[in-house]
Amino acid sequence: MREQRRKDAVWRFLTYTFVLAATVVMLVPLYWMIVAASLPQELFIEFPPRLYPGTSFFDNFAALQERSNFVRSIGNSVFIAVVYTIISILLCSMAGFAFAKYEFRFKEPIFYVILATLVLPIQLLVIPLFLMMSQIGWTDTFRAIILPWLANPIGIFLMRQNMQSIPDALLESARMDGATEFQLFYRIALPAMRSSVAALAIILFLFQWDLFLYPLVILEDSANYTIPVALAGLEGSQRVYFDQIMVATSLAIIPLAILFLFLQKQFVSGILAGSLKE
Amino acid sequence: MPHDTNSMYGRRRVLGGLITAGTFAAAGCIGTDDPAGNGGNGNGDGNGNGGNGNGDGNGNGGNGDGNGNGGTEMAGSIDGWGWDIAARSLQLTAEAYEEEHDASVTVEEFGRSAMKDDLQTRLASGSGAPDVAMLEMVDGHSYIDTGSLTDLSGHIEDAGVYDDFVPGVWEALSTEDAIYALPWDIGPTAVYYRRDVYDEHGLDADSIETWDDVLEEGQKLPDDVYMLNLPPGDLAGVWRYQFRQLGNNPFTDDGAVNIHDEDSVTIARTMKELHDAGVASMLEGWSSAWFGAYESGEIASLPSAAWMEGTLRAELPDTAGDWGVYKIPAFESGGPRASNWGGSSLMIPAQIEEPERNRGWDYIQWSLATEEMQMLMFDEFGLFPALETTYENEAFDEELDFFGGQPARRVFADVAQEIPDYRFSVDTPEVSNAINTEFERMLRDDLDPEEAVMAAAETVAERTDRELA
């Protein structure tokens, strides 16, 4: 008994040490990013590097803001990602619900075709999408950035897997009580999927937040730039303004951090949901 | 276009720039071409703008009165793309162009790789590309081979500006019977050295003519001071300027891999000797440690190109006055000492319609083929002109405080005229990767130079499906 407890303690100690070490490894670049954001460029390139924050954060931010309206880019990114996430969650859950709970012709083949589109890299889609958007006059618009990615195969897959765990009997009895098909989805299926929806929200938000090549090609006016596009504009040929880039990246992670903290609990259980509830 | 700007450097020279620019306006009339006179060419082929007939003789020098609105085929507004200070120099010339012409030129500034990604997508999709765009010489053939650029040889011939540029730049921008871009700036090579460090340890920069001399002088330095640096991540860059210095090319005329040539072995052996003798450090280029070593004088010399001046001024202001330059050493006494590192040009995408194309060319010619504009960009942003006719300007003979009073730009101008041709290709990145890998192994694991060079050649041949020469 005591032997067992000691073993557990050792095991726990090792686990925590490992997790702690891994956390440090992950946090060091973040810490350095924030330190570097607060240093003037001269100190940034100093060797050996200075490891505690300086006082130039706001100077660097002012220089950044003067070069590219970065606050505006953050606003653009947040707007695009939020709108995209909301609409896409709705579409993916509806599609997932249909694949999980309805029988229709070619259901399986259609599902596999949707899954198969996962193998298409974005780089392959950029040129045809750009052509399409320029032909319908949508270049330099946010809707061109949002629309093509709304039906997200990962999202459909995730929602289908999770929706399968909803008991058919539950849906049947609701039907008996006179619920419409849409009410089944909206009142019963969707609320039961809260944690999966949270997970999906993070996945979708992150996908749109990180999208680079496509918005780079579509967006023309720098007032419309999203964060990744604006960041890429900070890179010169030789002189790289690391101080400004570090300020920009420090700011860019804030909305993500907030979102993740907010949905963290649901995210973990949502990702695990499909594997546990079968 | 690896260049850099520095406000002090720029500002300080603005005045001088304006004055010289003024002089040039007058000199231009006597000299090669009057920019205004070419602007208004009546464009003889006003009719068929069907295909992209490029060689069409647009009736040049017609009215001579200048303003571009004379030609019916000239668009009223165009846009251009560039990055960093290249874009800002284009904005300068665009302002000047707009003053003289009834047209507007909008220049957009991008990040370097962002612009390449965006531009390549638009070129590939055949729509949405800018009317005029910057093209790095090293990328020349990868763009030309896609067929997405306009052949400018007709325009260049009509304008008669071909011979105004240094001869070594055209190969990167042309095929056998077409030229796809007009050269902008170049990077004539030289060795920057710390005068104070050389003096302190009794090194004599004037006596250095060959790499053997570098080795010999370098041995006078104490153990903690290095003669030069070999950047492990960019040994290919070093190799390339030296291979070009020797007048060689990575591929033969029939496309066979030539990087295992005797010259290549010589370069590898020299690099290894410098390394093994402890004369060369191995710090990653552009890293903070690298900048720091040049700041403290821990590394005494920096083989690089004309554009490095701007970087040194901006990043290491405390070293002002301590620098000097000499031509890169030869491999044997009396051998060639000129090469090039970097450089760019302006091109017009093939998808651009005729009126925009004509306006675009007019603007390109105004910006790059006139001494006035080239000197303006040189003065303001340090872009070293590929336009050879500018080198007669006295600005090149100015004794620069940064170089301890040495008229360093004359050295670069002299080198520029001797730059050998060099053939970049779509496979240039493969060559760079292979050379980098094998040369780093050679230095770190003490491999034989012949073997390293041969291994690199075999890798390139295999990856690019080419023969060994």
Interface residues (C-beta under 8 A of the other chain):
Chain A: F44 I45 E46 F47 P49 V126 I127 P128 F130 L131 S134 T139 L213 L216 V217 S222 V229 A232 G233 L234 E235 G236 S237 Q238 R239
Chain B: M1 P2 H3 D4 T5 W83 D84 I85 A86 E108 E109 F110 G111 R112 S113 A114 D117 D118 T121 R122 A124 S125 G126 S127 G128 W286 S287 S288 A289 F291 G292 W307 T311 A314 E315
